[in-house]
Amino acid sequence: MQDVDIPTAFESRMFRHWTTKLVWLAVHPVIHGIRPYVKNPTPVLTLEIVNFFVQIGFDLAIIYFFGIRWKTGRSAQFAIRWGFHVGAGLGTEPPSEIVAGPQI
C-alpha cells in the first residue's frame, strides 16, 4: 500500500517552477481528491454509488427549493473558504467556544 499523501512522480516533475507552483495552488484541492484513486485504486462499492445519487438528489432539491443562484453562491463560498492551503482547513473548524465550552 502506498501513502497517497506523497506526490506522484508526475507531480514532482510538473510543479518545479514558480509559475507552475501557482497553478498547483489553484488545482490542489482537485488533485488532492483524485490522487488516492490514482495511487491506490479500489473497487467501487454499492454504497458509494448510492451515496453519489443521494448527493445529486440533495443538490437538485436545494436547487428546486432555493434556486440555482443560491446553490452556485454556496459552492463559490466553499471554494473560497477552501483556500490555497488545504491543510489549514480554513472555515471548517468549529468555533472555540463549542470545542472548549463557555469561558467562565
C-alpha positions as CSV (number, residue, x, y, z in Angstrom):
1,M,0.0,0.0,0.0
2,Q,1.3,3.4,-1.0
3,D,1.0,6.6,1.0
4,V,-1.4,8.7,-1.0
5,D,-0.2,12.0,0.5
6,I,3.1,11.7,-1.2
7,P,3.1,13.4,-4.6
8,T,3.3,11.3,-7.7
9,A,6.4,11.4,-10.0
10,F,4.4,13.4,-12.5
11,E,3.5,16.0,-9.9
12,S,7.2,16.2,-8.8
13,R,8.3,16.9,-12.3
14,M,5.4,19.1,-13.3
15,F,5.4,21.6,-10.4
16,R,9.1,22.8,-10.1
17,H,8.9,26.4,-11.4
18,W,7.2,29.2,-9.5
19,T,4.6,29.6,-12.2
20,T,3.6,26.0,-12.2
21,K,3.5,26.1,-8.4
22,L,0.9,28.8,-8.7
23,V,-1.1,26.5,-10.9
24,W,-0.6,23.8,-8.3
25,L,-2.0,26.0,-5.6
26,A,-5.2,26.6,-7.7
27,V,-5.8,23.0,-8.6
28,H,-4.5,21.3,-5.4
29,P,-8.0,20.6,-3.9
30,V,-8.9,18.7,-7.1
31,I,-5.6,16.8,-7.2
32,H,-5.8,16.1,-3.5
33,G,-9.2,14.5,-4.1
34,I,-8.2,12.4,-7.1
35,R,-4.7,11.3,-6.0
36,P,-5.9,8.4,-3.8
37,Y,-7.8,6.9,-6.7
38,V,-4.7,7.1,-9.0
39,K,-2.1,5.8,-6.5
40,N,-4.2,3.1,-4.7
41,P,-7.3,2.2,-6.8
42,T,-10.0,0.3,-5.0
43,P,-13.2,-1.2,-6.4
44,V,-16.3,1.0,-6.2
45,L,-18.7,-0.2,-3.6
46,T,-22.5,-0.2,-3.9
47,L,-22.9,2.2,-1.0
48,E,-20.6,4.7,-2.8
49,I,-22.9,4.6,-5.8
50,V,-25.9,5.1,-3.6
51,N,-24.1,7.9,-1.8
52,F,-23.4,9.6,-5.2
53,F,-27.1,9.5,-6.2
54,V,-28.2,10.7,-2.8
55,Q,-25.9,13.7,-3.1
56,I,-27.1,14.5,-6.6
57,G,-30.7,14.3,-5.4
58,F,-30.0,16.6,-2.4
59,D,-28.3,19.1,-4.7
60,L,-31.3,19.0,-7.1
61,A,-33.7,19.5,-4.1
62,I,-31.6,22.5,-3.0
63,I,-31.8,24.0,-6.5
64,Y,-35.5,23.3,-6.7
65,F,-36.4,24.9,-3.3
66,F,-33.8,27.7,-3.2
67,G,-32.7,28.3,-6.8
68,I,-29.6,27.8,-8.8
69,R,-28.3,31.2,-7.7
70,W,-28.2,30.1,-4.0
71,K,-26.5,26.8,-4.9
72,T,-23.8,28.4,-7.0
73,G,-23.2,31.0,-4.3
74,R,-22.8,28.4,-1.6
75,S,-20.5,26.4,-3.9
76,A,-18.4,29.5,-4.6
77,Q,-18.2,30.3,-0.8
78,F,-17.0,26.8,-0.2
79,A,-14.3,27.1,-2.9
80,I,-13.1,30.4,-1.5
81,R,-13.1,29.1,2.1
82,W,-11.1,26.1,0.9
83,G,-8.3,28.5,0.1
84,F,-4.8,27.9,-1.2
85,H,-3.6,26.0,1.8
86,V,-5.6,22.8,2.0
87,G,-4.0,21.7,5.3
88,A,-5.2,24.9,7.0
89,G,-8.8,23.8,6.9
90,L,-9.9,27.4,6.8
91,G,-13.5,27.8,7.8
92,T,-14.0,24.2,8.6
93,E,-13.1,24.2,12.3
94,P,-15.9,24.8,14.8
95,P,-15.8,28.0,16.9
96,S,-13.6,27.6,20.0
97,E,-16.5,28.1,22.4
98,I,-18.1,24.9,21.0
99,V,-14.9,22.9,21.4
100,A,-13.8,24.3,24.8
101,G,-17.2,25.2,26.2
102,P,-18.1,28.5,27.6
103,Q,-15.3,30.6,29.2
104,I,-16.1,31.5,32.8
